[in-house]
Amino acid sequence: MIHEIEINLHNKNAPYWAIALLVFGLLGLSTIWIDLGKFWKGYVLDIAGPAWNYILFRGLYTAKAKNSWTRFFTPSRTLFLFIIVCFGIEFLQYFQIYESTFDPWDFVAYVSVLIPLFLIDKKLNQKSKKTPYNNSYKS
């Protein structure tokens, strides 16, 4: 019963996640097509990139699947890995491992949409695990 509720809620929200994936993807890619200033060129991809990848890696945009990929990329694990990768890239820039420009505001840009997406995903995930017989959460 709980598994059916989880599947139904996931599938009900999948079109909204798909739209968000498309919006963030187009927004991030448009930074190479259109020049709308320093903020646009400097931060929009840093904001949209982790967001669209979070939705993609979590499989939120498609029908619910139970496989090793979705079991590994839980909301918390995905957030943690993405923050490690994004911050790691920025630290590589700081230590000039490759030719690029370090910007401490990139740290804020990376998490500005990533954390709200995580919180929404976590809330929906907890909501789907509520049993119809009580209000406790299934772990």
Secondary structure, DSSP 8 states (H G I E B T S, - for coil): -HHHHHHHHHHHHHHHHHHHHHHHHHHHHHHHH----HHIIIIIHHHHHHHHHHHHHHTTTSS---SHHHHHS-HHHHHHHHHHHHHHHHHHHHTTSSS----THHHHHHHHHHHHHHHHHHHHHHHHTB-SS-S-B--
